[in-house]
Amino acid sequence: MKSGFVTLIGRTNAGKSSLLNYLCGEKISLVSHKINATRRKINGIAMNGADQVIFTDTPGLHESAKLMNKLMVEVALGAIEGCDLVLFLAPVHDGTAEYEKFLNLNPSTKHIVILTKIDEANDEKIVQKLLQYQKFTDKFEAIIPVSIKKKVYKKQVLDEICKILPEHEYFYDPEILSATNEREIYRDFILEAIFESMSDEIPYCSDVVMEKVVEKPGLISVYARIITDTNSHKE
């Protein structure tokens, strides 16, 4: 039996939240085309046979002078500390610059490179991208191409992760999917709906404050306030 913590790291829109949802088999984390939609760490739990993998989704790595964005990056980098393994997500269309920046952080934790969005590239491009990463083979434990849309290589990713995780009793009940507070998950789902449905009208700085969640048989009622700093959007 193995059980351990795995942190997802990568630039904004690299596919971290989508990968988390895919590996856990359920929608746990906010997925949006807007950059930096994920603002705090979210935990998801996946069982792979007898092994338990606890994932942490993090805000995207990026350079910004804005205080909130800097704090988000600090959250992401802080999530590397204390975990058993890092998954670095590298979109197939990217070069290796972002990965090299990650290596320059001198991470002491082992990591696997996940080549994402391969459904957007032909086989030749995928092979070329894998060859580009060959010069870093002494840095990573494995490199795995993944397509969430085509639902391929999920088992391979989980198997590679579990090779590295330590022998340990389960940290969480194997029946649960997330250690994140349910209210926080609902909050992120509301934010996702705002970003995707009203992207042109609602400013990116919008946030959601949860007020209460009422559960009844067959019905969950969520009460929340949407906050924005733009007067024209407050009506």
Short mmCIF file of the C-alpha atoms (twelve columns), coordinates in Angstrom:
data_MODEL
# 
_entry.id   MODEL 
# 
loop_
_atom_site.group_PDB 
_atom_site.id 
_atom_site.type_symbol 
_atom_site.label_atom_id 
_atom_site.label_alt_id 
_atom_site.label_comp_id 
_atom_site.label_asym_id 
_atom_site.label_seq_id 
_atom_site.Cartn_x 
_atom_site.Cartn_y 
_atom_site.Cartn_z 
_atom_site.pdbx_PDB_model_num 
ATOM 1   C CA . MET A 1   0.000   0.000  0.000   1 
ATOM 2   C CA . LYS A 2   1.295   3.439  -0.966  1 
ATOM 3   C CA . SER A 3   -0.083  6.884  -0.180  1 
ATOM 4   C CA . GLY A 4   1.394   10.300 -0.877  1 
ATOM 5   C CA . PHE A 5   1.044   13.887 -2.013  1 
ATOM 6   C CA . VAL A 6   1.514   15.081 -5.602  1 
ATOM 7   C CA . THR A 7   1.608   18.763 -6.613  1 
ATOM 8   C CA . LEU A 8   0.630   19.947 -10.105 1 
ATOM 9   C CA . ILE A 9   2.857   22.781 -11.356 1 
ATOM 10  C CA . GLY A 10  2.973   24.664 -14.659 1 
ATOM 11  C CA . ARG A 11  2.233   27.929 -16.407 1 
ATOM 12  C CA . THR A 12  -1.261  29.379 -16.530 1 
ATOM 13  C CA . ASN A 13  -3.625  27.420 -18.795 1 
ATOM 14  C CA . ALA A 14  -1.270  24.435 -18.960 1 
ATOM 15  C CA . GLY A 15  -4.178  22.153 -18.097 1 
ATOM 16  C CA . LYS A 16  -3.552  21.535 -14.381 1 
ATOM 17  C CA . SER A 17  -7.174  21.710 -13.247 1 
ATOM 18  C CA . SER A 18  -8.357  19.611 -16.184 1 
ATOM 19  C CA . LEU A 19  -5.717  16.985 -15.412 1 
ATOM 20  C CA . LEU A 20  -6.725  16.916 -11.745 1 
ATOM 21  C CA . ASN A 21  -10.363 16.339 -12.665 1 
ATOM 22  C CA . TYR A 22  -9.371  13.673 -15.209 1 
ATOM 23  C CA . LEU A 23  -7.140  11.704 -12.853 1 
ATOM 24  C CA . CYS A 24  -9.677  11.865 -10.023 1 
ATOM 25  C CA . GLY A 25  -12.536 10.871 -12.299 1 
ATOM 26  C CA . GLU A 26  -14.756 13.740 -11.136 1 
ATOM 27  C CA . LYS A 27  -14.944 17.509 -11.525 1 
ATOM 28  C CA . ILE A 28  -13.254 18.925 -8.443  1 
ATOM 29  C CA . SER A 29  -11.259 21.911 -9.670  1 
ATOM 30  C CA . LEU A 30  -12.294 25.020 -11.607 1 
ATOM 31  C CA . VAL A 31  -11.530 24.875 -15.333 1 
ATOM 32  C CA . SER A 32  -11.523 28.136 -17.297 1 
ATOM 33  C CA . HIS A 33  -9.930  29.675 -20.373 1 
ATOM 34  C CA . LYS A 34  -9.187  32.785 -18.291 1 
ATOM 35  C CA . ILE A 35  -5.635  32.881 -16.991 1 
ATOM 36  C CA . ASN A 36  -5.060  32.371 -13.261 1 
ATOM 37  C CA . ALA A 37  -8.602  31.152 -12.658 1 
ATOM 38  C CA . THR A 38  -7.325  28.793 -9.952  1 
ATOM 39  C CA . ARG A 39  -6.443  31.085 -7.042  1 
ATOM 40  C CA . ARG A 40  -5.842  28.664 -4.178  1 
ATOM 41  C CA . LYS A 41  -4.685  25.110 -3.643  1 
ATOM 42  C CA . ILE A 42  -7.304  22.419 -4.201  1 
ATOM 43  C CA . ASN A 43  -6.856  18.812 -3.170  1 
ATOM 44  C CA . GLY A 44  -8.194  15.858 -5.121  1 
ATOM 45  C CA . ILE A 45  -7.821  12.188 -4.255  1 
ATOM 46  C CA . ALA A 46  -7.443  9.298  -6.697  1 
ATOM 47  C CA . MET A 47  -7.184  5.594  -5.954  1 
ATOM 48  C CA . ASN A 48  -4.964  3.502  -8.208  1 
ATOM 49  C CA . GLY A 49  -5.538  -0.066 -7.147  1 
ATOM 50  C CA . ALA A 50  -4.476  -0.222 -3.503  1 
ATOM 51  C CA . ASP A 51  -2.549  3.054  -3.697  1 
ATOM 52  C CA . GLN A 52  -3.835  6.509  -2.781  1 
ATOM 53  C CA . VAL A 53  -2.697  9.678  -4.593  1 
ATOM 54  C CA . ILE A 54  -3.522  13.074 -3.073  1 
ATOM 55  C CA . PHE A 55  -3.218  15.775 -5.733  1 
ATOM 56  C CA . THR A 56  -2.803  19.500 -5.130  1 
ATOM 57  C CA . ASP A 57  -3.871  21.819 -7.947  1 
ATOM 58  C CA . THR A 58  -2.103  25.190 -7.817  1 
ATOM 59  C CA . PRO A 59  -2.290  28.649 -9.440  1 
ATOM 60  C CA . GLY A 60  -0.294  28.925 -12.657 1 
ATOM 61  C CA . LEU A 61  3.330   30.040 -12.599 1 
ATOM 62  C CA . HIS A 62  3.716   33.419 -14.276 1 
ATOM 63  C CA . GLU A 63  5.502   36.744 -13.945 1 
ATOM 64  C CA . SER A 64  3.460   39.709 -12.793 1 
ATOM 65  C CA . ALA A 65  3.867   42.961 -10.877 1 
ATOM 66  C CA . LYS A 66  0.371   42.657 -9.350  1 
ATOM 67  C CA . LEU A 67  0.326   41.738 -5.666  1 
ATOM 68  C CA . MET A 68  -2.488  39.181 -5.971  1 
ATOM 69  C CA . ASN A 69  -0.695  37.392 -8.812  1 
ATOM 70  C CA . LYS A 70  2.561   37.359 -6.858  1 
ATOM 71  C CA . LEU A 71  0.775   35.812 -3.885  1 
ATOM 72  C CA . MET A 72  -0.780  33.177 -6.160  1 
ATOM 73  C CA . VAL A 73  2.657   32.210 -7.468  1 
ATOM 74  C CA . GLU A 74  3.943   31.978 -3.894  1 
ATOM 75  C CA . VAL A 75  1.085   29.582 -3.126  1 
ATOM 76  C CA . ALA A 76  2.067   27.450 -6.111  1 
ATOM 77  C CA . LEU A 77  5.758   27.359 -5.209  1 
ATOM 78  C CA . GLY A 78  4.954   26.691 -1.563  1 
ATOM 79  C CA . ALA A 79  2.963   23.616 -2.576  1 
ATOM 80  C CA . ILE A 80  6.179   21.982 -3.820  1 
ATOM 81  C CA . GLU A 81  7.537   21.918 -0.287  1 
ATOM 82  C CA . GLY A 82  6.582   18.831 1.632   1 
ATOM 83  C CA . CYS A 83  5.033   16.883 -1.243  1 
ATOM 84  C CA . ASP A 84  6.315   13.517 -2.432  1 
ATOM 85  C CA . LEU A 85  6.232   14.244 -6.157  1 
ATOM 86  C CA . VAL A 86  5.659   17.106 -8.596  1 
ATOM 87  C CA . LEU A 87  3.893   16.836 -11.953 1 
ATOM 88  C CA . PHE A 88  5.202   19.578 -14.247 1 
ATOM 89  C CA . LEU A 89  2.682   20.223 -17.025 1 
ATOM 90  C CA . ALA A 90  4.158   21.211 -20.377 1 
ATOM 91  C CA . PRO A 91  1.697   21.964 -23.213 1 
ATOM 92  C CA . VAL A 92  2.812   20.363 -26.480 1 
ATOM 93  C CA . HIS A 93  2.909   23.762 -28.222 1 
ATOM 94  C CA . ASP A 94  5.378   25.247 -25.715 1 
ATOM 95  C CA . GLY A 95  9.129   25.272 -25.922 1 
ATOM 96  C CA . THR A 96  11.216  24.246 -22.924 1 
ATOM 97  C CA . ALA A 97  11.683  27.748 -21.485 1 
ATOM 98  C CA . GLU A 98  9.042   27.365 -18.758 1 
ATOM 99  C CA . TYR A 99  10.462  24.007 -17.760 1 
ATOM 100 C CA . GLU A 100 13.950  25.474 -17.555 1 
ATOM 101 C CA . LYS A 101 12.611  28.232 -15.279 1 
ATOM 102 C CA . PHE A 102 11.161  25.502 -13.072 1 
ATOM 103 C CA . LEU A 103 14.527  23.729 -12.961 1 
ATOM 104 C CA . ASN A 104 16.204  27.005 -12.019 1 
ATOM 105 C CA . LEU A 105 14.166  26.919 -8.807  1 
ATOM 106 C CA . ASN A 106 16.324  23.903 -7.893  1 
ATOM 107 C CA . PRO A 107 13.402  21.747 -6.765  1 
ATOM 108 C CA . SER A 108 14.535  19.020 -4.379  1 
ATOM 109 C CA . THR A 109 11.375  16.984 -4.931  1 
ATOM 110 C CA . LYS A 110 11.286  14.395 -7.721  1 
ATOM 111 C CA . HIS A 111 9.119   15.306 -10.692 1 
ATOM 112 C CA . ILE A 112 7.445   13.881 -13.785 1 
ATOM 113 C CA . VAL A 113 6.887   15.929 -16.946 1 
ATOM 114 C CA . ILE A 114 3.341   15.655 -18.314 1 
ATOM 115 C CA . LEU A 115 3.084   16.666 -21.965 1 
ATOM 116 C CA . THR A 116 -0.441  18.066 -22.238 1 
ATOM 117 C CA . LYS A 117 -2.850  18.911 -25.079 1 
ATOM 118 C CA . ILE A 118 -1.376  16.305 -27.447 1 
ATOM 119 C CA . ASP A 119 -4.765  16.025 -29.168 1 
ATOM 120 C CA . GLU A 120 -3.920  19.424 -30.709 1 
ATOM 121 C CA . ALA A 121 -0.760  18.086 -32.408 1 
ATOM 122 C CA . ASN A 122 0.114   15.375 -34.913 1 
ATOM 123 C CA . ASP A 123 2.359   12.429 -34.091 1 
ATOM 124 C CA . GLU A 124 5.404   14.067 -35.658 1 
ATOM 125 C CA . LYS A 125 5.125   17.151 -33.456 1 
ATOM 126 C CA . ILE A 126 4.635   15.023 -30.341 1 
ATOM 127 C CA . VAL A 127 7.781   13.024 -31.134 1 
ATOM 128 C CA . GLN A 128 9.738   16.237 -31.774 1 
ATOM 129 C CA . LYS A 129 8.604   17.612 -28.432 1 
ATOM 130 C CA . LEU A 130 9.631   14.442 -26.616 1 
ATOM 131 C CA . LEU A 131 13.048  14.666 -28.269 1 
ATOM 132 C CA . GLN A 132 13.430  18.271 -27.065 1 
ATOM 133 C CA . TYR A 133 13.112  17.039 -23.500 1 
ATOM 134 C CA . GLN A 134 15.719  14.303 -23.910 1 
ATOM 135 C CA . LYS A 135 18.483  16.670 -22.806 1 
ATOM 136 C CA . PHE A 136 16.749  16.855 -19.414 1 
ATOM 137 C CA . THR A 137 16.453  13.103 -18.814 1 
ATOM 138 C CA . ASP A 138 18.696  13.328 -15.761 1 
ATOM 139 C CA . LYS A 139 16.259  15.820 -14.214 1 
ATOM 140 C CA . PHE A 140 12.869  14.096 -14.447 1 
ATOM 141 C CA . GLU A 141 11.663  10.623 -13.476 1 
ATOM 142 C CA . ALA A 142 9.515   10.195 -16.583 1 
ATOM 143 C CA . ILE A 143 7.837   12.146 -19.376 1 
ATOM 144 C CA . ILE A 144 4.300   11.142 -20.357 1 
ATOM 145 C CA . PRO A 145 2.105   12.586 -23.129 1 
ATOM 146 C CA . VAL A 146 -1.554  12.962 -22.094 1 
ATOM 147 C CA . SER A 147 -4.772  13.854 -23.883 1 
ATOM 148 C CA . ILE A 148 -7.684  14.581 -21.576 1 
ATOM 149 C CA . LYS A 149 -10.081 15.066 -24.486 1 
ATOM 150 C CA . LYS A 150 -9.199  11.662 -25.943 1 
ATOM 151 C CA . LYS A 151 -8.912  10.131 -22.458 1 
ATOM 152 C CA . VAL A 152 -5.575  8.430  -23.047 1 
ATOM 153 C CA . TYR A 153 -2.634  7.582  -20.762 1 
ATOM 154 C CA . LYS A 154 -4.483  8.106  -17.464 1 
ATOM 155 C CA . LYS A 155 -3.439  4.676  -16.183 1 
ATOM 156 C CA . GLN A 156 0.175   5.250  -17.255 1 
ATOM 157 C CA . VAL A 157 0.323   8.532  -15.320 1 
ATOM 158 C CA . LEU A 158 -1.106  7.001  -12.141 1 
ATOM 159 C CA . ASP A 159 1.191   3.977  -12.405 1 
ATOM 160 C CA . GLU A 160 4.288   6.150  -12.782 1 
ATOM 161 C CA . ILE A 161 3.224   8.274  -9.837  1 
ATOM 162 C CA . CYS A 162 2.691   5.250  -7.617  1 
ATOM 163 C CA . LYS A 163 6.174   3.914  -8.425  1 
ATOM 164 C CA . ILE A 164 7.597   6.939  -6.606  1 
ATOM 165 C CA . LEU A 165 5.151   7.336  -3.713  1 
ATOM 166 C CA . PRO A 166 6.255   6.025  -0.316  1 
ATOM 167 C CA . GLU A 167 4.795   3.003  1.449   1 
ATOM 168 C CA . HIS A 168 2.227   4.517  3.789   1 
ATOM 169 C CA . GLU A 169 -1.224  4.007  5.245   1 
ATOM 170 C CA . TYR A 170 -4.027  6.011  3.623   1 
ATOM 171 C CA . PHE A 171 -4.138  9.653  4.663   1 
ATOM 172 C CA . TYR A 172 -7.833  9.892  3.784   1 
ATOM 173 C CA . ASP A 173 -10.834 7.627  3.542   1 
ATOM 174 C CA . PRO A 174 -10.501 5.985  0.085   1 
ATOM 175 C CA . GLU A 175 -14.175 6.713  -0.581  1 
ATOM 176 C CA . ILE A 176 -13.759 10.513 -0.683  1 
ATOM 177 C CA . LEU A 177 -12.629 12.484 -3.741  1 
ATOM 178 C CA . SER A 178 -11.361 15.689 -2.183  1 
ATOM 179 C CA . ALA A 179 -9.964  16.996 1.085   1 
ATOM 180 C CA . THR A 180 -10.972 20.529 0.108   1 
ATOM 181 C CA . ASN A 181 -13.897 22.022 1.996   1 
ATOM 182 C CA . GLU A 182 -17.110 21.464 0.031   1 
ATOM 183 C CA . ARG A 183 -18.007 25.158 0.276   1 
ATOM 184 C CA . GLU A 184 -14.730 26.067 -1.460  1 
ATOM 185 C CA . ILE A 185 -15.491 23.665 -4.301  1 
ATOM 186 C CA . TYR A 186 -18.948 25.218 -4.789  1 
ATOM 187 C CA . ARG A 187 -17.328 28.657 -4.700  1 
ATOM 188 C CA . ASP A 188 -14.968 27.737 -7.519  1 
ATOM 189 C CA . PHE A 189 -17.810 26.273 -9.583  1 
ATOM 190 C CA . ILE A 190 -19.648 29.602 -9.311  1 
ATOM 191 C CA . LEU A 191 -16.496 31.470 -10.365 1 
ATOM 192 C CA . GLU A 192 -16.093 29.130 -13.311 1 
ATOM 193 C CA . ALA A 193 -19.666 29.852 -14.417 1 
ATOM 194 C CA . ILE A 194 -19.000 33.602 -14.159 1 
ATOM 195 C CA . PHE A 195 -15.797 33.435 -16.185 1 
ATOM 196 C CA . GLU A 196 -17.222 31.185 -18.887 1 
ATOM 197 C CA . SER A 197 -20.732 32.643 -19.259 1 
ATOM 198 C CA . MET A 198 -20.076 36.349 -18.765 1 
ATOM 199 C CA . SER A 199 -16.396 36.698 -19.598 1 
ATOM 200 C CA . ASP A 200 -16.798 39.921 -21.578 1 
ATOM 201 C CA . GLU A 201 -18.982 41.661 -18.989 1 
ATOM 202 C CA . ILE A 202 -17.651 40.468 -15.632 1 
ATOM 203 C CA . PRO A 203 -14.159 41.677 -14.632 1 
ATOM 204 C CA . TYR A 204 -11.468 39.144 -13.816 1 
ATOM 205 C CA . CYS A 205 -11.171 40.531 -10.263 1 
ATOM 206 C CA . SER A 206 -14.623 39.161 -9.391  1 
ATOM 207 C CA . ASP A 207 -14.791 36.830 -6.432  1 
ATOM 208 C CA . VAL A 208 -17.395 34.809 -4.576  1 
ATOM 209 C CA . VAL A 209 -18.216 34.790 -0.866  1 
ATOM 210 C CA . MET A 210 -20.066 31.712 0.311   1 
ATOM 211 C CA . GLU A 211 -22.934 32.389 2.740   1 
ATOM 212 C CA . LYS A 212 -24.538 28.996 3.332   1 
ATOM 213 C CA . VAL A 213 -25.185 25.580 1.825   1 
ATOM 214 C CA . VAL A 214 -28.486 23.838 2.541   1 
ATOM 215 C CA . GLU A 215 -28.678 20.138 1.777   1 
ATOM 216 C CA . LYS A 216 -32.011 18.367 1.359   1 
ATOM 217 C CA . PRO A 217 -32.797 14.947 -0.141  1 
ATOM 218 C CA . GLY A 218 -32.120 15.287 -3.873  1 
ATOM 219 C CA . LEU A 219 -31.358 19.020 -3.676  1 
ATOM 220 C CA . ILE A 220 -28.401 21.191 -2.631  1 
ATOM 221 C CA . SER A 221 -29.070 24.929 -2.341  1 
ATOM 222 C CA . VAL A 222 -26.014 27.186 -2.434  1 
ATOM 223 C CA . TYR A 223 -26.243 30.815 -1.265  1 
ATOM 224 C CA . ALA A 224 -23.381 33.119 -2.212  1 
ATOM 225 C CA . ARG A 225 -22.510 36.746 -2.996  1 
ATOM 226 C CA . ILE A 226 -20.591 37.787 -6.107  1 
ATOM 227 C CA . ILE A 227 -18.145 40.621 -5.462  1 
ATOM 228 C CA . THR A 228 -16.595 42.986 -8.004  1 
ATOM 229 C CA . ASP A 229 -14.779 46.300 -7.740  1 
ATOM 230 C CA . THR A 230 -16.394 47.795 -10.855 1 
ATOM 231 C CA . ASN A 231 -19.453 49.934 -10.113 1 
ATOM 232 C CA . SER A 232 -21.148 49.211 -13.448 1 
ATOM 233 C CA . HIS A 233 -21.263 45.514 -12.571 1 
ATOM 234 C CA . LYS A 234 -22.760 45.844 -9.097  1 
ATOM 235 C CA . GLU A 235 -26.421 46.077 -10.067 1 
# 
